[in-house]
Amino acid sequence: MRTGDTRLSQVELQDLINGQTLTYYDDGQSKYSVGGSYSYTYANNGGTAFGRFKVGADGKVCIAFANGFGRCDLFVQNSGRLVMLTEKGERFPVRPE
């Protein structure tokens, strides 16, 4: 995390993502269905990865992909911008709708 990052609570995160599609600046899209289904569509017709997601009590979103891969991400607010932080420390700002 960086200076100015504010973690979202479990409730804030569920309210933010359930049934929503988040678009990133590279035009990739994460879709979080109300029932727990997840899909990530890569930019430029790069295909789609499917899986299931859960929001943990610690405010992390964990995704179990159909191919067996999994990861947990953290969402923070910084200067009015929503940013996804990966386990590897990568930062992906979410494009405002």
C-alpha positions as CSV (number, residue, x, y, z in Angstrom):
1,M,0.0,0.0,0.0
2,R,1.0,3.6,-0.6
3,T,0.6,6.8,1.3
4,G,-3.1,7.9,0.9
5,D,-4.4,4.3,0.2
6,T,-7.6,3.6,2.2
7,R,-8.8,0.0,2.3
8,L,-12.4,-0.8,1.6
9,S,-14.3,-2.7,4.2
10,Q,-15.9,-6.1,3.4
11,V,-19.3,-4.4,3.2
12,E,-18.1,-1.5,1.1
13,L,-16.4,-3.9,-1.3
14,Q,-19.4,-6.1,-1.6
15,D,-21.6,-3.1,-2.3
16,L,-19.1,-1.9,-4.9
17,I,-18.6,-5.1,-6.9
18,N,-21.6,-7.4,-6.6
19,G,-23.4,-7.4,-10.0
20,Q,-20.9,-4.9,-11.4
21,T,-18.3,-4.7,-14.2
22,L,-15.1,-2.8,-13.4
23,T,-13.2,-1.5,-16.4
24,Y,-9.5,-0.8,-16.2
25,Y,-7.5,1.7,-18.2
26,D,-6.2,-1.0,-20.7
27,D,-10.0,-1.7,-21.4
28,G,-9.9,-5.1,-19.6
29,Q,-13.1,-5.8,-17.6
30,S,-13.7,-7.7,-14.4
31,K,-17.4,-8.8,-14.0
32,Y,-18.5,-9.8,-10.6
33,S,-21.9,-11.5,-10.8
34,V,-24.3,-11.4,-7.8
35,G,-24.1,-15.2,-7.4
36,G,-20.3,-15.3,-7.2
37,S,-19.4,-15.9,-10.8
38,Y,-16.4,-14.0,-12.1
39,S,-15.1,-13.3,-15.6
40,Y,-12.2,-11.2,-16.8
41,T,-12.3,-10.1,-20.4
42,Y,-8.9,-9.1,-21.7
43,A,-8.5,-5.9,-23.9
44,N,-8.4,-6.1,-27.6
45,N,-10.4,-9.3,-28.0
46,G,-7.8,-11.2,-25.9
47,G,-10.3,-13.7,-24.6
48,T,-12.1,-14.3,-21.3
49,A,-11.1,-16.1,-18.1
50,F,-13.9,-17.5,-15.9
51,G,-14.0,-18.4,-12.2
52,R,-15.7,-17.7,-8.9
53,F,-15.1,-14.9,-6.4
54,K,-15.5,-14.4,-2.7
55,V,-15.1,-11.3,-0.6
56,G,-13.2,-12.0,2.6
57,A,-13.7,-10.5,6.0
58,D,-10.3,-8.8,5.5
59,G,-11.6,-6.9,2.5
60,K,-9.8,-9.0,-0.1
61,V,-11.5,-10.4,-3.2
62,C,-10.3,-14.0,-3.8
63,I,-10.8,-15.5,-7.3
64,A,-10.7,-19.2,-8.1
65,F,-10.3,-19.5,-11.8
66,A,-11.7,-22.5,-13.8
67,N,-8.1,-23.3,-14.9
68,G,-7.0,-23.9,-11.3
69,F,-5.2,-20.6,-10.9
70,G,-6.3,-18.4,-8.0
71,R,-5.4,-15.0,-6.5
72,C,-6.6,-12.5,-3.9
73,D,-6.8,-8.8,-4.7
74,L,-7.3,-5.7,-2.5
75,F,-9.2,-2.6,-3.5
76,V,-8.3,0.8,-2.1
77,Q,-9.3,4.4,-2.6
78,N,-6.6,6.9,-3.2
79,S,-7.3,10.6,-4.0
80,G,-10.8,9.7,-5.1
81,R,-9.7,6.9,-7.4
82,L,-10.4,3.2,-7.0
83,V,-7.3,1.0,-7.4
84,M,-6.9,-2.8,-7.4
85,L,-3.8,-4.1,-5.8
86,T,-2.6,-7.6,-6.7
87,E,-0.8,-10.1,-4.4
88,K,2.3,-9.2,-6.4
89,G,2.0,-5.5,-5.6
90,E,0.8,-4.4,-9.0
91,R,-1.6,-1.4,-9.1
92,F,-4.4,-1.2,-11.6
93,P,-6.6,1.9,-11.4
94,V,-10.2,1.4,-12.2
95,R,-11.6,3.7,-14.9
96,P,-14.5,5.7,-13.7
97,E,-17.9,4.9,-15.3
